[in-house]
Amino acid sequence: MTDLYFGGDYNPEQWPPEVWKDDVALMRQAGVNLVTLGVFAWSSLEPEPGRYEFGWLDQVMDLLHDGGVQVDLATPTASPPPWFSLRHPDALPVNASGVRLTHGSRDTYCACAPAYREAAAGIATALAERYAKHPALAMWHVHNEYGTSCHCDHAAAAFRRWLRGRYGDLDRLNAAWTTAFWSQGYADWEEIQPPRATQYLVNPTQALDFRRFWSDELLDAFREQKAILRSFTPDVPITTNFVFGGWVPVNQARWAAEVDLVAIDHYPGSADLGAEEQTAFGADLARGWAGGRSWLLMEQAAGAVNDGHRMHAKEPGRMTRHSLSHIARGSRGALFFQWRASRGGAEMFHSGMVPHVGADSRRFRELAEFGAMLPRLAELEGSEVEADVAILWDAEAWWALQATHLPSSDLDYLAAVQAAHRQFWAAGIGVDLVDPGADLSSYKLVVVPGLYLVSDQAAASIARYVEGGGHLLVTYFSGIVNEDAQIRLGGYPGAFSEVLGVRVEEFHPVAAVGLASGGRGRLWSEHVNLAGADAVDRYAGGVLDGMPAITRNAYGEGVAWYVSTQLEDEAYGALVGQVMQGSGVERIELPAGVEMVRRRAGESAWTVLINHGEVEAAVLVSGFELLSGTAVESPLKLAAGGQAVVRA
């Protein structure tokens, strides 16, 4: 049985040595068994080029090992020291407006700069040489939150090399970028620049390719460090922490094969129940990147959620519920940023496992209780989350839908995918988030929300899934463009028109729209013509009055549904229930606010229940409850804010 990881980022360089022994003692008290060490310690480890100060790290590594705490040792390359920026000003990042940024924060580098890559390899080599044999070393943590891009001349040269590899010749590039529009045709590779600030709208395919380029360039930077570490420690796992956001030019699904363990950072951006929905979504997404294998929650906040305007203290029990939701969905534990809240610096108010008030606090006591709980959940490791439903997710489709030339600024790929995921989360239905080109044959239902960009290969795979008996639900503004971000002619939603049996003539972005069934839509509507499909619901009122809004089409042995507006949650939930009934997905009646995840390994099965509501809830489940160590009978009474893990 594998122990689940518990701990977080530890930054002893921020504290005097007399605090270190206290830290290790508190870690033992809390049940911490893994810490990430050295993420932002480059200037402490290499205060001058080529001069290393490892004495303090030696002491900390030894203290942690003696205290029974393993180390996820990081290469500190996300935050170069001041001497590096002073010696190599050309390695400082340049933004899209051509402004070179200065030192004084983190991520002050361009990953295309040769000097940066050389320095990063140097510190990685020095760490590997020194700590390869240290008994505390359990994992390597390369960099931190890859995602920094740059528009400098180093990046421009690297971008051109990448484009040569992708397109081969300028004729192919000019065709893909539609450079005949606005006289942008390129006659020489040197004419091509990154999509810097310009007079008006940027070329959308150029911007999309720049994101693709940065994903590949950063992956090359990761691989360089990985190769160094692997040469010294061939048996030590190597990972990096994926960060999620619209600004991140990293296609995590493609990176996942390069790490030994997929690891994520997750910080919800909502203070209400949206935080719980986002937690489940982020965990399902991580499991999708990991191909169904276990993964690791590398960072979360111990004591607060940030809604973008203010920090909200997590109510008693909320940290435990969030952590358990991640573990239920496949995480090998729960780690936090950071161990001890900083007393100064840019993130001094970022919550820590040990808050500013110290260990004599509600937060630390709750963390210690959670640490004591984790060993009881170790038997979940190795089991699989049960999921009959797949939701398609594609980073490149997200990037393409962030362009500035679209018919509505309200189009939001992430929001569309999360809206679909929320319906199944509320119903306790297991969901896998998978790549559009994945094998879909094992799923009873596949949902395609807002997949604006889709390749011919993925579209054909989805059609084969339906033709073979699958059930498909596609939402508005899907299948519009190909991989080059060019419109598929002949009627929307081009890639899916045949399988859906519809042909859309026009888009009608709206604030709100009514349906004949009494449901409501918002943001979007479409002039839908039936081309074999049946109308399940129609628009009521407005220019589209009486026109199809939701359709159903028999295709081969399967069924394909289309929704041409963003349904409000009540109407969306009702439709999902109808679609699930036809697909054979078992619908479960759960009390409001109760989250459920089912896992299975062979003949063994577990049900994880989390009550996010404010009242007691009853759930029809029985078996052996792991957290209390007692047998429970159906219906299980789940206290407000309570949780249970029941082995059948």
HELIX and SHEET records of a PDB file:
HELIX    1   1 PRO A   12  GLN A   14  5                                   3    
HELIX    2   2 PRO A   17  ALA A   30  1                                  14    
HELIX    3   3 TRP A   42  LEU A   45  1                                   4    
HELIX    4   4 GLY A   55  ASP A   66  1                                  12    
HELIX    5   5 PRO A   82  ARG A   87  1                                   6    
HELIX    6   6 PRO A   89  ALA A   91  5                                   3    
HELIX    7   7 PRO A  114  TYR A  131  1                                  18    
HELIX    8   8 ASP A  153  TYR A  167  1                                  15    
HELIX    9   9 LEU A  170  TRP A  177  1                                   8    
HELIX   10  10 PHE A  181  SER A  183  5                                   3    
HELIX   11  11 TRP A  189  GLU A  191  5                                   3    
HELIX   12  12 PRO A  204  PHE A  232  1                                  29    
HELIX   13  13 GLN A  252  TRP A  255  1                                   4    
HELIX   14  14 ALA A  256  GLU A  258  5                                   3    
HELIX   15  15 GLY A  274  TRP A  289  1                                  16    
HELIX   16  16 ARG A  318  ALA A  328  1                                  11    
HELIX   17  17 ARG A  362  MET A  373  1                                  12    
HELIX   18  18 LEU A  374  LEU A  380  5                                   7    
HELIX   19  19 ALA A  395  ALA A  400  1                                   6    
HELIX   20  20 TYR A  413  ALA A  426  1                                  14    
HELIX   21  21 ASP A  456  GLU A  467  1                                  12    
HELIX   22  22 GLY A  494  PHE A  496  5                                   3    
HELIX   23  23 SER A  497  LEU A  500  1                                   4    
HELIX   24  24 ASP A  569  SER A  583  1                                  15    
SHEET    1   A 9 ILE A 238  THR A 239  0                                        
SHEET    2   A 9 LEU A 137  VAL A 142  1                                        
SHEET    3   A 9 GLN A  70  THR A  75  1                                        
SHEET    4   A 9 LEU A  34  LEU A  37  1                                        
SHEET    5   A 9 TYR A   5  TYR A  10  1                                        
SHEET    6   A 9 SER A 331  PHE A 336  1                                        
SHEET    7   A 9 TRP A 295  GLU A 299  1                                        
SHEET    8   A 9 ALA A 263  ASP A 265  1                                        
SHEET    9   A 9 ASN A 241  PHE A 242  1                                        
SHEET    1   B 2 ALA A 304  ASN A 306  0                                        
SHEET    2   B 2 MET A 311  ALA A 313 -1                                        
SHEET    1   C 6 GLU A 384  VAL A 385  0                                        
SHEET    2   C 6 VAL A 594  ALA A 601 -1                                        
SHEET    3   C 6 SER A 604  ASN A 611 -1                                        
SHEET    4   C 6 GLN A 643  ARG A 647 -1                                        
SHEET    5   C 6 GLY A 623  GLU A 625 -1                                        
SHEET    6   C 6 THR A 630  VAL A 632 -1                                        
SHEET    1   D10 VAL A 431  VAL A 434  0                                        
SHEET    2   D10 VAL A 389  LEU A 392  1                                        
SHEET    3   D10 LEU A 445  VAL A 448  1                                        
SHEET    4   D10 HIS A 471  THR A 475  1                                        
SHEET    5   D10 GLY A 558  VAL A 563  1                                        
SHEET    6   D10 PRO A 548  TYR A 555 -1                                        
SHEET    7   D10 ASP A 534  ALA A 540 -1                                        
SHEET    8   D10 ALA A 512  LEU A 515 -1                                        
SHEET    9   D10 ARG A 520  ARG A 522 -1                                        
SHEET   10   D10 GLN A 566  LEU A 567 -1                                        
SHEET    1   E 2 VAL A 502  PHE A 507  0                                        
SHEET    2   E 2 GLU A 526  LEU A 530 -1                                        
SHEET    1   F 2 ALA A 617  VAL A 619  0                                        
SHEET    2   F 2 LEU A 636  LEU A 638 -1                                        
END                                                                             
